[in-house]
């Protein structure tokens, strides 16, 4: 499988649901780190 970030409709729905759950679970600062792909050190 490819590592390209393309998503089908179903995959996008799953990812969007996961992102929503993460957003509610994390603080804005933590969410920024997740989106930036960096881990807090």
C-alpha positions in Angstrom: 0.0 0.0 0.0 1.0 3.6 -0.6 1.9 6.0 2.2 0.3 8.8 0.3 -2.2 10.8 2.4 -5.1 10.3 -0.1 -8.3 9.1 1.5 -11.5 7.6 0.2 -14.8 8.9 1.5 -15.1 6.0 4.1 -11.5 6.5 5.2 -11.9 10.2 5.5 -15.0 9.7 7.7 -13.0 7.4 10.0 -10.1 9.8 10.2 -12.4 12.8 10.8 -14.1 10.9 13.6 -10.8 10.1 15.2 -9.6 13.7 14.8 -12.8 14.9 16.6 -12.2 12.4 19.4 -8.6 13.5 19.7 -9.5 17.2 19.7 -11.9 16.6 22.6 -9.3 14.6 24.5 -6.3 16.9 24.1 -5.6 20.5 25.0 -5.1 23.0 22.1 -1.3 22.9 22.7 -1.2 19.1 22.5 -3.4 19.2 19.4 -0.9 21.6 17.8 1.9 19.2 18.5 0.0 16.3 17.0 -0.9 18.2 13.9 2.7 19.4 13.6 3.9 15.8 13.8 6.2 16.6 16.8 6.2 15.0 20.2 6.7 17.0 23.4 10.1 16.6 24.9 
